Amino acid sequence: MIDTSIIRNGLQVQKFPVYQTDIPYIQQIMYVMYHSKEPLDKFPHLNMTIPVTIVDKGLLQ
């Protein structure tokens, strides 16, 4: 997890108020952001490939 002092200092530098009750929510959001970025670090061109789409002919009628 990201250290609370880093979050607190980041908020103070940007002149945002620091509410102690918000710190766990900010930690969770940052954790999810870093976690969701991992696949792009491993496969940087993942978003450049065109996905294969299969259409069911029954849905088109």
N, C-alpha and C positions, 0 to 999 in steps of 0.2 A: 504494500500500500504506500501511498504517497504521504510523506511526513506532514503533519498538521502545520508545522512552522513554515514550511515552504508555501502552503496554501495561504496562510495568514499573511506572510510577507508579500506574496503576489497581490493579494487584495489591497494591502496598505499602499503598495507602490502605485497602484492604479487609483488610489483615493476612494476605494469602495469601503463601506462600513463592514466590520468584521463581526459577524454574529456566531457565537460558539455553537449554536444549535444547527447552523448551516454547514459546518465543516464536514460532518460525516456524509452528507448528501453530495457535496462537491468531491469528496474522496471517491465515492462510488461512481460518479459520472466520469471522473478522470480515469478510474480503473477500467471502466467499460470502453472508453475511447482508446486507451492504450491496447487493450485486449483485442478490440476489433481491427486495429491497425496491423496486427501481426501477420495475417495472411498476405497483405500487400508487401510486407517486408520480405517474405519468403518467395512470393511470386509477383514481382513488380509490374509485369505486363498482363496481369490477370484481367484487368478491366479493358484491355485493348482487343481481346478476342471477342468475336461475335458469337453469342450463344446460339445453340441449335434449338429451333422451335419446331415442335411436332404438333400439328393441328389435327384434331379428331374431325373427320368429315361429318359425323353425326351432329356436331355442334354448329356447323355452318348452315344447316338446313333450317 
